[in-house]
Structure formats: C-alpha cells, structure tokens
Amino acid sequence: MSKIADLLIKFGAVKYGDFILSSGKRSSIYIDLRNVISHPQVYKEIVKESISIIKNLNFDAIAGIPTGGLIWASLIAYELSKPLCYVRKEEKGHGTSKIVEGDLNKESKIIIIDDVATTGSSILYAAEKLIENGFVVKDAFVIVDREEGARNSLESKGIALHSLLKLRDLLSRSF
C-alpha cells in the first residue's frame, strides 16, 4: 500500500492546516480524495487495490455514502458487477421520497463504502437506514481510516471496518 500512499501524497490528497471534519472534529490534517478522481491512472490504481481487499468479503451489493464514498463505490460496483445503491442524508420531499436509492432485493448483504472514516458516524447512519429498509450490513470499507474511533464504533454494531490505508500510513510517508 506504500505505492497508494505515495500517490495520494503526490496528488495532494493530504492537506495540512486547520480543518473541521464531517464528524465535527477539528484537525490539522485533511484527507481530500475528491481531487484524485481527476487523475484516471491514480483513480484506477486505488480502485484496483480496494477491490483486492473487498472481493474476499461476503456481500451481494454495494452502498456508497454521498458524495465522497459514492465516487469510489460506483466504480468498484461496476468493476465487480455488483448492484449499487446509496443512502441519502435525508428523505427528499419530492419524487419517491426514498432514503435508500437503488433497486435491491430485501435481505441483500450490503457493504458500505466511504472515502474516509473518522468516527464512523456517516457509515453508522447509512447502516441504520439500510437495516431499517430490510438489508443486512456486516462490512464497511474506506480508502483511509483516520483511526479516531470509527472501527470501535462500527464493531459495537456488528460491522467490520476494512480500509486500504490508515492515516498513519500517509503521515509516515509525507515527511
């Protein structure tokens, strides 16, 4: 994974400054994977390495977390020929008003994919909504685990967190 860590650093995914993360936590380090998708060879390499981990897990479909996770989940689902869905942050007041978008069989085993995990709150929210809608969630996958509580939070709900990299992998290479 050192190659992936080097690519993320080279293409500016590791940023230093003063940031508020989606978890609400303040951090001097921000992992921004949104720019990486503008570099097809890097995007493909990360997807390929992610698939090497994910393909060994037991799941029927993939759920992406909008928006950061959905860009990864989409390509991974495509490459694995797996159905894709996503969980909205809130129900819309128009159209079908669904919180889970996609056409999956009830009781499907779903792996949730996000870009970065800090506390795991986004993944837990998605898992809750998927389970409420009749699906089974036992696994989640992220490109980078910041190792700030997500793994324990998810494990307490019976969900295993898998990751391509940990924040320490990036930090050990960026200095």
Rosetta constraint file for C-alpha pairs under 8 A:
AtomPair CA 1 CA 5 HARMONIC 6.32 0.50
AtomPair CA 1 CA 164 HARMONIC 7.31 0.50
AtomPair CA 1 CA 165 HARMONIC 6.98 0.50
AtomPair CA 2 CA 6 HARMONIC 6.08 0.50
AtomPair CA 2 CA 169 HARMONIC 7.51 0.50
AtomPair CA 3 CA 7 HARMONIC 6.21 0.50
AtomPair CA 4 CA 8 HARMONIC 6.16 0.50
AtomPair CA 4 CA 45 HARMONIC 7.63 0.50
AtomPair CA 4 CA 46 HARMONIC 6.64 0.50
AtomPair CA 5 CA 9 HARMONIC 6.28 0.50
AtomPair CA 5 CA 165 HARMONIC 7.48 0.50
AtomPair CA 5 CA 169 HARMONIC 6.73 0.50
AtomPair CA 5 CA 170 HARMONIC 5.41 0.50
AtomPair CA 5 CA 173 HARMONIC 7.25 0.50
AtomPair CA 6 CA 10 HARMONIC 6.02 0.50
AtomPair CA 6 CA 170 HARMONIC 7.68 0.50
AtomPair CA 6 CA 173 HARMONIC 7.00 0.50
AtomPair CA 7 CA 11 HARMONIC 6.06 0.50
AtomPair CA 7 CA 42 HARMONIC 6.88 0.50
AtomPair CA 8 CA 12 HARMONIC 6.24 0.50
AtomPair CA 8 CA 13 HARMONIC 5.09 0.50
AtomPair CA 8 CA 14 HARMONIC 6.83 0.50
AtomPair CA 8 CA 33 HARMONIC 7.87 0.50
AtomPair CA 8 CA 36 HARMONIC 7.41 0.50
AtomPair CA 8 CA 170 HARMONIC 8.00 0.50
AtomPair CA 9 CA 13 HARMONIC 5.74 0.50
AtomPair CA 9 CA 14 HARMONIC 5.68 0.50
AtomPair CA 9 CA 170 HARMONIC 7.34 0.50
AtomPair CA 9 CA 174 HARMONIC 6.55 0.50
AtomPair CA 11 CA 35 HARMONIC 7.77 0.50
AtomPair CA 11 CA 36 HARMONIC 6.65 0.50
AtomPair CA 12 CA 32 HARMONIC 7.73 0.50
AtomPair CA 12 CA 35 HARMONIC 7.77 0.50
AtomPair CA 13 CA 30 HARMONIC 7.86 0.50
AtomPair CA 13 CA 31 HARMONIC 5.43 0.50
AtomPair CA 13 CA 32 HARMONIC 4.64 0.50
AtomPair CA 13 CA 33 HARMONIC 5.51 0.50
AtomPair CA 13 CA 34 HARMONIC 7.99 0.50
AtomPair CA 13 CA 35 HARMONIC 7.06 0.50
AtomPair CA 13 CA 36 HARMONIC 7.03 0.50
AtomPair CA 14 CA 29 HARMONIC 6.96 0.50
AtomPair CA 14 CA 30 HARMONIC 5.98 0.50
AtomPair CA 14 CA 31 HARMONIC 4.91 0.50
AtomPair CA 14 CA 32 HARMONIC 6.43 0.50
AtomPair CA 14 CA 170 HARMONIC 7.69 0.50
AtomPair CA 15 CA 29 HARMONIC 5.70 0.50
AtomPair CA 15 CA 30 HARMONIC 5.07 0.50
AtomPair CA 15 CA 31 HARMONIC 6.32 0.50
AtomPair CA 15 CA 32 HARMONIC 7.28 0.50
AtomPair CA 16 CA 28 HARMONIC 5.57 0.50
AtomPair CA 16 CA 29 HARMONIC 4.79 0.50
AtomPair CA 16 CA 30 HARMONIC 6.41 0.50
AtomPair CA 17 CA 27 HARMONIC 7.84 0.50
AtomPair CA 17 CA 28 HARMONIC 4.92 0.50
AtomPair CA 17 CA 29 HARMONIC 6.38 0.50
AtomPair CA 17 CA 30 HARMONIC 7.82 0.50
AtomPair CA 18 CA 26 HARMONIC 7.13 0.50
AtomPair CA 18 CA 27 HARMONIC 6.01 0.50
AtomPair CA 18 CA 28 HARMONIC 4.82 0.50
AtomPair CA 18 CA 29 HARMONIC 7.36 0.50
AtomPair CA 19 CA 26 HARMONIC 5.63 0.50
AtomPair CA 19 CA 27 HARMONIC 5.24 0.50
AtomPair CA 19 CA 28 HARMONIC 6.09 0.50
AtomPair CA 19 CA 29 HARMONIC 7.10 0.50
AtomPair CA 19 CA 30 HARMONIC 6.64 0.50
AtomPair CA 20 CA 24 HARMONIC 5.88 0.50
AtomPair CA 20 CA 25 HARMONIC 5.73 0.50
AtomPair CA 20 CA 26 HARMONIC 4.54 0.50
AtomPair CA 20 CA 27 HARMONIC 6.32 0.50
AtomPair CA 21 CA 25 HARMONIC 5.38 0.50
AtomPair CA 21 CA 26 HARMONIC 6.17 0.50
AtomPair CA 21 CA 27 HARMONIC 7.05 0.50
AtomPair CA 21 CA 30 HARMONIC 7.65 0.50
AtomPair CA 23 CA 118 HARMONIC 6.88 0.50
AtomPair CA 23 CA 119 HARMONIC 6.45 0.50
AtomPair CA 23 CA 121 HARMONIC 6.89 0.50
AtomPair CA 31 CA 116 HARMONIC 7.40 0.50
AtomPair CA 33 CA 37 HARMONIC 7.39 0.50
AtomPair CA 33 CA 68 HARMONIC 7.58 0.50
AtomPair CA 33 CA 115 HARMONIC 6.95 0.50
AtomPair CA 34 CA 38 HARMONIC 7.93 0.50
AtomPair CA 34 CA 68 HARMONIC 6.77 0.50
AtomPair CA 35 CA 39 HARMONIC 7.66 0.50
AtomPair CA 36 CA 40 HARMONIC 7.91 0.50
AtomPair CA 36 CA 42 HARMONIC 6.63 0.50
AtomPair CA 36 CA 43 HARMONIC 6.10 0.50
AtomPair CA 37 CA 42 HARMONIC 7.43 0.50
AtomPair CA 37 CA 43 HARMONIC 5.20 0.50
AtomPair CA 38 CA 43 HARMONIC 7.67 0.50
AtomPair CA 39 CA 43 HARMONIC 6.09 0.50
AtomPair CA 40 CA 44 HARMONIC 5.93 0.50
AtomPair CA 41 CA 45 HARMONIC 6.15 0.50
AtomPair CA 42 CA 46 HARMONIC 6.21 0.50
AtomPair CA 43 CA 47 HARMONIC 6.22 0.50
AtomPair CA 44 CA 48 HARMONIC 6.01 0.50
AtomPair CA 45 CA 49 HARMONIC 6.21 0.50
AtomPair CA 46 CA 50 HARMONIC 6.00 0.50
AtomPair CA 47 CA 51 HARMONIC 6.07 0.50
AtomPair CA 47 CA 72 HARMONIC 7.11 0.50
AtomPair CA 47 CA 75 HARMONIC 7.24 0.50
AtomPair CA 47 CA 76 HARMONIC 6.25 0.50
AtomPair CA 48 CA 52 HARMONIC 6.44 0.50
AtomPair CA 49 CA 53 HARMONIC 6.92 0.50
AtomPair CA 49 CA 164 HARMONIC 7.37 0.50
AtomPair CA 50 CA 54 HARMONIC 6.21 0.50
AtomPair CA 50 CA 76 HARMONIC 7.90 0.50
AtomPair CA 50 CA 143 HARMONIC 7.33 0.50
AtomPair CA 50 CA 164 HARMONIC 6.07 0.50
AtomPair CA 51 CA 55 HARMONIC 5.55 0.50
AtomPair CA 51 CA 76 HARMONIC 6.70 0.50
AtomPair CA 51 CA 80 HARMONIC 7.87 0.50
AtomPair CA 52 CA 56 HARMONIC 7.49 0.50
AtomPair CA 53 CA 57 HARMONIC 7.70 0.50
AtomPair CA 53 CA 162 HARMONIC 7.95 0.50
AtomPair CA 53 CA 164 HARMONIC 7.60 0.50
AtomPair CA 54 CA 141 HARMONIC 7.58 0.50
AtomPair CA 55 CA 80 HARMONIC 7.84 0.50
AtomPair CA 57 CA 139 HARMONIC 7.97 0.50
AtomPair CA 58 CA 109 HARMONIC 7.52 0.50
AtomPair CA 59 CA 108 HARMONIC 7.57 0.50
AtomPair CA 59 CA 109 HARMONIC 4.80 0.50
AtomPair CA 59 CA 110 HARMONIC 5.43 0.50
AtomPair CA 59 CA 111 HARMONIC 6.16 0.50
AtomPair CA 60 CA 82 HARMONIC 6.81 0.50
AtomPair CA 60 CA 83 HARMONIC 7.41 0.50
AtomPair CA 60 CA 108 HARMONIC 5.75 0.50
AtomPair CA 60 CA 109 HARMONIC 5.12 0.50
AtomPair CA 60 CA 110 HARMONIC 5.93 0.50
AtomPair CA 61 CA 77 HARMONIC 7.69 0.50
AtomPair CA 61 CA 82 HARMONIC 5.40 0.50
AtomPair CA 61 CA 83 HARMONIC 4.85 0.50
AtomPair CA 61 CA 84 HARMONIC 5.91 0.50
AtomPair CA 61 CA 85 HARMONIC 7.72 0.50
AtomPair CA 61 CA 104 HARMONIC 7.74 0.50
AtomPair CA 61 CA 108 HARMONIC 6.85 0.50
AtomPair CA 61 CA 109 HARMONIC 6.44 0.50
AtomPair CA 61 CA 110 HARMONIC 4.88 0.50
AtomPair CA 61 CA 111 HARMONIC 6.57 0.50
AtomPair CA 62 CA 73 HARMONIC 6.68 0.50
AtomPair CA 62 CA 77 HARMONIC 6.32 0.50
AtomPair CA 62 CA 82 HARMONIC 6.79 0.50
AtomPair CA 62 CA 83 HARMONIC 6.25 0.50
AtomPair CA 62 CA 84 HARMONIC 4.91 0.50
AtomPair CA 62 CA 85 HARMONIC 6.31 0.50
AtomPair CA 62 CA 110 HARMONIC 5.38 0.50
AtomPair CA 62 CA 111 HARMONIC 5.07 0.50
AtomPair CA 62 CA 112 HARMONIC 5.97 0.50
AtomPair CA 62 CA 113 HARMONIC 7.11 0.50
AtomPair CA 63 CA 70 HARMONIC 7.74 0.50
AtomPair CA 63 CA 73 HARMONIC 6.78 0.50
AtomPair CA 63 CA 84 HARMONIC 5.77 0.50
AtomPair CA 63 CA 85 HARMONIC 4.74 0.50
AtomPair CA 63 CA 86 HARMONIC 4.89 0.50
AtomPair CA 63 CA 87 HARMONIC 7.09 0.50
AtomPair CA 63 CA 110 HARMONIC 6.50 0.50
AtomPair CA 63 CA 111 HARMONIC 6.16 0.50
AtomPair CA 63 CA 112 HARMONIC 4.71 0.50
AtomPair CA 63 CA 113 HARMONIC 6.12 0.50
AtomPair CA 64 CA 69 HARMONIC 5.16 0.50
AtomPair CA 64 CA 70 HARMONIC 4.21 0.50
AtomPair CA 64 CA 71 HARMONIC 7.70 0.50
AtomPair CA 64 CA 72 HARMONIC 7.55 0.50
AtomPair CA 64 CA 73 HARMONIC 5.06 0.50
AtomPair CA 64 CA 74 HARMONIC 7.25 0.50
AtomPair CA 64 CA 84 HARMONIC 7.50 0.50
AtomPair CA 64 CA 85 HARMONIC 6.47 0.50
AtomPair CA 64 CA 86 HARMONIC 4.85 0.50
AtomPair CA 64 CA 87 HARMONIC 7.05 0.50
AtomPair CA 64 CA 112 HARMONIC 5.90 0.50
AtomPair CA 64 CA 113 HARMONIC 5.00 0.50
AtomPair CA 64 CA 114 HARMONIC 6.22 0.50
AtomPair CA 65 CA 69 HARMONIC 4.58 0.50
AtomPair CA 65 CA 70 HARMONIC 5.24 0.50
AtomPair CA 65 CA 86 HARMONIC 6.10 0.50
AtomPair CA 65 CA 87 HARMONIC 6.31 0.50
AtomPair CA 65 CA 88 HARMONIC 7.87 0.50
AtomPair CA 65 CA 112 HARMONIC 7.30 0.50
AtomPair CA 65 CA 113 HARMONIC 6.36 0.50
AtomPair CA 65 CA 114 HARMONIC 5.41 0.50
AtomPair CA 65 CA 122 HARMONIC 7.42 0.50
AtomPair CA 65 CA 123 HARMONIC 7.37 0.50
AtomPair CA 65 CA 126 HARMONIC 7.29 0.50
AtomPair CA 66 CA 70 HARMONIC 5.11 0.50
AtomPair CA 66 CA 86 HARMONIC 6.98 0.50
AtomPair CA 66 CA 87 HARMONIC 7.24 0.50
AtomPair CA 66 CA 88 HARMONIC 7.03 0.50
AtomPair CA 66 CA 89 HARMONIC 7.88 0.50
AtomPair CA 67 CA 71 HARMONIC 6.77 0.50
AtomPair CA 68 CA 72 HARMONIC 7.51 0.50
AtomPair CA 68 CA 114 HARMONIC 6.35 0.50
AtomPair CA 68 CA 115 HARMONIC 5.47 0.50
AtomPair CA 69 CA 73 HARMONIC 6.03 0.50
AtomPair CA 69 CA 113 HARMONIC 5.58 0.50
AtomPair CA 69 CA 114 HARMONIC 3.57 0.50
AtomPair CA 69 CA 115 HARMONIC 4.62 0.50
AtomPair CA 69 CA 116 HARMONIC 7.87 0.50
AtomPair CA 69 CA 142 HARMONIC 7.86 0.50
AtomPair CA 70 CA 74 HARMONIC 5.81 0.50
AtomPair CA 70 CA 86 HARMONIC 7.24 0.50
AtomPair CA 70 CA 113 HARMONIC 7.30 0.50
AtomPair CA 70 CA 114 HARMONIC 6.93 0.50
AtomPair CA 71 CA 75 HARMONIC 6.87 0.50
AtomPair CA 72 CA 76 HARMONIC 6.19 0.50
AtomPair CA 72 CA 113 HARMONIC 7.30 0.50
AtomPair CA 72 CA 114 HARMONIC 7.36 0.50
AtomPair CA 72 CA 115 HARMONIC 7.11 0.50
AtomPair CA 73 CA 77 HARMONIC 5.86 0.50
AtomPair CA 73 CA 84 HARMONIC 7.52 0.50
AtomPair CA 73 CA 113 HARMONIC 5.70 0.50
AtomPair CA 73 CA 114 HARMONIC 7.44 0.50
AtomPair CA 74 CA 78 HARMONIC 6.17 0.50
AtomPair CA 74 CA 84 HARMONIC 6.82 0.50
AtomPair CA 75 CA 79 HARMONIC 6.09 0.50
AtomPair CA 76 CA 80 HARMONIC 6.11 0.50
AtomPair CA 77 CA 81 HARMONIC 5.71 0.50
AtomPair CA 77 CA 82 HARMONIC 4.85 0.50
AtomPair CA 77 CA 83 HARMONIC 6.39 0.50
AtomPair CA 77 CA 84 HARMONIC 6.07 0.50
AtomPair CA 78 CA 82 HARMONIC 6.49 0.50
AtomPair CA 83 CA 104 HARMONIC 7.19 0.50
AtomPair CA 84 CA 102 HARMONIC 6.62 0.50
AtomPair CA 85 CA 100 HARMONIC 6.88 0.50
AtomPair CA 85 CA 101 HARMONIC 5.45 0.50
AtomPair CA 85 CA 102 HARMONIC 4.51 0.50
AtomPair CA 85 CA 103 HARMONIC 7.35 0.50
AtomPair CA 85 CA 104 HARMONIC 7.72 0.50
AtomPair CA 86 CA 100 HARMONIC 5.80 0.50
AtomPair CA 86 CA 101 HARMONIC 5.38 0.50
AtomPair CA 86 CA 102 HARMONIC 6.87 0.50
AtomPair CA 87 CA 99 HARMONIC 5.74 0.50
AtomPair CA 87 CA 100 HARMONIC 4.56 0.50
AtomPair CA 87 CA 101 HARMONIC 6.30 0.50
AtomPair CA 87 CA 126 HARMONIC 5.80 0.50
AtomPair CA 87 CA 129 HARMONIC 7.30 0.50
AtomPair CA 87 CA 130 HARMONIC 7.56 0.50
AtomPair CA 88 CA 99 HARMONIC 5.10 0.50
AtomPair CA 88 CA 100 HARMONIC 6.28 0.50
AtomPair CA 88 CA 101 HARMONIC 7.46 0.50
AtomPair CA 89 CA 99 HARMONIC 7.47 0.50
AtomPair CA 90 CA 99 HARMONIC 6.32 0.50
AtomPair CA 91 CA 97 HARMONIC 5.46 0.50
AtomPair CA 91 CA 98 HARMONIC 5.88 0.50
AtomPair CA 91 CA 99 HARMONIC 4.99 0.50
AtomPair CA 92 CA 96 HARMONIC 7.98 0.50
AtomPair CA 92 CA 97 HARMONIC 4.88 0.50
AtomPair CA 92 CA 98 HARMONIC 7.06 0.50
AtomPair CA 92 CA 99 HARMONIC 7.63 0.50
AtomPair CA 93 CA 97 HARMONIC 5.71 0.50
AtomPair CA 99 CA 129 HARMONIC 7.40 0.50
AtomPair CA 100 CA 129 HARMONIC 7.33 0.50
AtomPair CA 100 CA 130 HARMONIC 6.94 0.50
AtomPair CA 100 CA 133 HARMONIC 7.78 0.50
AtomPair CA 104 CA 108 HARMONIC 7.01 0.50
AtomPair CA 106 CA 133 HARMONIC 7.69 0.50
AtomPair CA 106 CA 134 HARMONIC 5.36 0.50
AtomPair CA 106 CA 135 HARMONIC 5.62 0.50
AtomPair CA 107 CA 134 HARMONIC 5.52 0.50
AtomPair CA 107 CA 135 HARMONIC 4.40 0.50
AtomPair CA 107 CA 136 HARMONIC 5.76 0.50
AtomPair CA 108 CA 135 HARMONIC 5.31 0.50
AtomPair CA 108 CA 136 HARMONIC 6.01 0.50
AtomPair CA 109 CA 135 HARMONIC 6.27 0.50
AtomPair CA 109 CA 136 HARMONIC 4.66 0.50
AtomPair CA 109 CA 137 HARMONIC 5.85 0.50
AtomPair CA 109 CA 138 HARMONIC 7.45 0.50
AtomPair CA 110 CA 135 HARMONIC 6.94 0.50
AtomPair CA 110 CA 136 HARMONIC 6.02 0.50
AtomPair CA 110 CA 137 HARMONIC 5.22 0.50
AtomPair CA 110 CA 138 HARMONIC 7.36 0.50
AtomPair CA 110 CA 139 HARMONIC 7.39 0.50
AtomPair CA 111 CA 137 HARMONIC 6.24 0.50
AtomPair CA 111 CA 138 HARMONIC 6.94 0.50
AtomPair CA 111 CA 139 HARMONIC 5.03 0.50
AtomPair CA 111 CA 140 HARMONIC 5.22 0.50
AtomPair CA 111 CA 141 HARMONIC 7.17 0.50
AtomPair CA 112 CA 123 HARMONIC 6.94 0.50
AtomPair CA 112 CA 126 HARMONIC 7.72 0.50
AtomPair CA 112 CA 127 HARMONIC 7.52 0.50
AtomPair CA 112 CA 137 HARMONIC 7.63 0.50
AtomPair CA 112 CA 139 HARMONIC 6.62 0.50
AtomPair CA 112 CA 140 HARMONIC 4.52 0.50
AtomPair CA 112 CA 141 HARMONIC 6.20 0.50
AtomPair CA 113 CA 140 HARMONIC 5.80 0.50
AtomPair CA 113 CA 141 HARMONIC 4.87 0.50
AtomPair CA 113 CA 142 HARMONIC 5.76 0.50
AtomPair CA 114 CA 123 HARMONIC 7.40 0.50
AtomPair CA 114 CA 140 HARMONIC 7.90 0.50
AtomPair CA 114 CA 141 HARMONIC 6.47 0.50
AtomPair CA 114 CA 142 HARMONIC 4.95 0.50
AtomPair CA 114 CA 143 HARMONIC 7.19 0.50
AtomPair CA 115 CA 142 HARMONIC 5.08 0.50
AtomPair CA 115 CA 143 HARMONIC 5.15 0.50
AtomPair CA 115 CA 144 HARMONIC 6.53 0.50
AtomPair CA 116 CA 142 HARMONIC 5.52 0.50
AtomPair CA 116 CA 143 HARMONIC 5.94 0.50
AtomPair CA 116 CA 144 HARMONIC 4.80 0.50
AtomPair CA 116 CA 145 HARMONIC 5.81 0.50
AtomPair CA 116 CA 146 HARMONIC 7.10 0.50
AtomPair CA 117 CA 142 HARMONIC 6.46 0.50
AtomPair CA 117 CA 144 HARMONIC 6.50 0.50
AtomPair CA 117 CA 145 HARMONIC 4.92 0.50
AtomPair CA 117 CA 146 HARMONIC 5.93 0.50
AtomPair CA 117 CA 147 HARMONIC 7.69 0.50
AtomPair CA 117 CA 150 HARMONIC 6.10 0.50
AtomPair CA 118 CA 145 HARMONIC 6.54 0.50
AtomPair CA 118 CA 146 HARMONIC 5.18 0.50
AtomPair CA 118 CA 147 HARMONIC 6.44 0.50
AtomPair CA 118 CA 148 HARMONIC 5.19 0.50
AtomPair CA 118 CA 149 HARMONIC 6.43 0.50
AtomPair CA 118 CA 150 HARMONIC 5.51 0.50
AtomPair CA 119 CA 148 HARMONIC 5.79 0.50
AtomPair CA 119 CA 149 HARMONIC 4.85 0.50
AtomPair CA 119 CA 150 HARMONIC 4.14 0.50
AtomPair CA 119 CA 151 HARMONIC 7.90 0.50
AtomPair CA 119 CA 153 HARMONIC 7.14 0.50
AtomPair CA 120 CA 124 HARMONIC 6.05 0.50
AtomPair CA 120 CA 149 HARMONIC 7.06 0.50
AtomPair CA 120 CA 150 HARMONIC 4.05 0.50
AtomPair CA 120 CA 151 HARMONIC 7.20 0.50
AtomPair CA 120 CA 153 HARMONIC 6.47 0.50
AtomPair CA 120 CA 154 HARMONIC 6.64 0.50
AtomPair CA 121 CA 125 HARMONIC 6.07 0.50
AtomPair CA 121 CA 150 HARMONIC 7.50 0.50
AtomPair CA 122 CA 126 HARMONIC 6.29 0.50
AtomPair CA 123 CA 127 HARMONIC 6.05 0.50
AtomPair CA 123 CA 140 HARMONIC 7.45 0.50
AtomPair CA 124 CA 128 HARMONIC 6.07 0.50
AtomPair CA 124 CA 154 HARMONIC 6.76 0.50
AtomPair CA 125 CA 129 HARMONIC 6.36 0.50
AtomPair CA 126 CA 130 HARMONIC 6.09 0.50
AtomPair CA 127 CA 131 HARMONIC 6.02 0.50
AtomPair CA 127 CA 137 HARMONIC 6.22 0.50
AtomPair CA 128 CA 132 HARMONIC 6.08 0.50
AtomPair CA 129 CA 133 HARMONIC 6.26 0.50
AtomPair CA 130 CA 134 HARMONIC 6.57 0.50
AtomPair CA 130 CA 135 HARMONIC 5.38 0.50
AtomPair CA 130 CA 136 HARMONIC 7.28 0.50
AtomPair CA 130 CA 137 HARMONIC 7.44 0.50
AtomPair CA 131 CA 135 HARMONIC 4.83 0.50
AtomPair CA 131 CA 136 HARMONIC 5.88 0.50
AtomPair CA 131 CA 137 HARMONIC 6.93 0.50
AtomPair CA 137 CA 159 HARMONIC 6.75 0.50
AtomPair CA 138 CA 158 HARMONIC 6.26 0.50
AtomPair CA 138 CA 159 HARMONIC 4.47 0.50
AtomPair CA 138 CA 160 HARMONIC 6.20 0.50
AtomPair CA 139 CA 159 HARMONIC 5.09 0.50
AtomPair CA 139 CA 160 HARMONIC 4.78 0.50
AtomPair CA 139 CA 161 HARMONIC 6.06 0.50
AtomPair CA 139 CA 162 HARMONIC 7.41 0.50
AtomPair CA 140 CA 159 HARMONIC 6.79 0.50
AtomPair CA 140 CA 160 HARMONIC 6.17 0.50
AtomPair CA 140 CA 161 HARMONIC 4.94 0.50
AtomPair CA 140 CA 162 HARMONIC 6.11 0.50
AtomPair CA 141 CA 161 HARMONIC 5.78 0.50
AtomPair CA 141 CA 162 HARMONIC 4.68 0.50
AtomPair CA 141 CA 163 HARMONIC 5.45 0.50
AtomPair CA 141 CA 164 HARMONIC 7.97 0.50
AtomPair CA 142 CA 161 HARMONIC 7.68 0.50
AtomPair CA 142 CA 162 HARMONIC 6.51 0.50
AtomPair CA 142 CA 163 HARMONIC 4.85 0.50
AtomPair CA 142 CA 164 HARMONIC 6.65 0.50
AtomPair CA 143 CA 163 HARMONIC 5.49 0.50
AtomPair CA 143 CA 164 HARMONIC 4.89 0.50
AtomPair CA 143 CA 165 HARMONIC 6.04 0.50
AtomPair CA 144 CA 163 HARMONIC 5.97 0.50
AtomPair CA 144 CA 164 HARMONIC 6.15 0.50
AtomPair CA 144 CA 165 HARMONIC 4.82 0.50
AtomPair CA 144 CA 166 HARMONIC 5.25 0.50
AtomPair CA 144 CA 167 HARMONIC 6.29 0.50
AtomPair CA 145 CA 150 HARMONIC 7.70 0.50
AtomPair CA 145 CA 163 HARMONIC 6.08 0.50
AtomPair CA 145 CA 164 HARMONIC 7.97 0.50
AtomPair CA 145 CA 165 HARMONIC 6.36 0.50
AtomPair CA 145 CA 166 HARMONIC 4.68 0.50
AtomPair CA 145 CA 167 HARMONIC 6.03 0.50
AtomPair CA 146 CA 166 HARMONIC 5.85 0.50
AtomPair CA 146 CA 167 HARMONIC 4.75 0.50
AtomPair CA 146 CA 168 HARMONIC 7.75 0.50
AtomPair CA 147 CA 151 HARMONIC 7.21 0.50
AtomPair CA 147 CA 166 HARMONIC 6.80 0.50
AtomPair CA 147 CA 167 HARMONIC 6.91 0.50
AtomPair CA 149 CA 153 HARMONIC 6.14 0.50
AtomPair CA 150 CA 154 HARMONIC 6.02 0.50
AtomPair CA 150 CA 161 HARMONIC 7.82 0.50
AtomPair CA 151 CA 155 HARMONIC 6.03 0.50
AtomPair CA 151 CA 160 HARMONIC 7.23 0.50
AtomPair CA 151 CA 161 HARMONIC 5.62 0.50
AtomPair CA 152 CA 156 HARMONIC 6.10 0.50
AtomPair CA 153 CA 157 HARMONIC 6.92 0.50
AtomPair CA 154 CA 158 HARMONIC 6.47 0.50
AtomPair CA 154 CA 159 HARMONIC 4.99 0.50
AtomPair CA 154 CA 160 HARMONIC 6.47 0.50
AtomPair CA 154 CA 161 HARMONIC 6.84 0.50
AtomPair CA 155 CA 159 HARMONIC 4.95 0.50
AtomPair CA 155 CA 160 HARMONIC 5.67 0.50
AtomPair CA 155 CA 161 HARMONIC 7.51 0.50
AtomPair CA 165 CA 169 HARMONIC 6.28 0.50
AtomPair CA 165 CA 170 HARMONIC 7.65 0.50
AtomPair CA 166 CA 170 HARMONIC 7.06 0.50
AtomPair CA 167 CA 171 HARMONIC 6.26 0.50
AtomPair CA 168 CA 172 HARMONIC 5.88 0.50
AtomPair CA 169 CA 173 HARMONIC 6.72 0.50
AtomPair CA 170 CA 174 HARMONIC 6.18 0.50
AtomPair CA 171 CA 175 HARMONIC 6.96 0.50
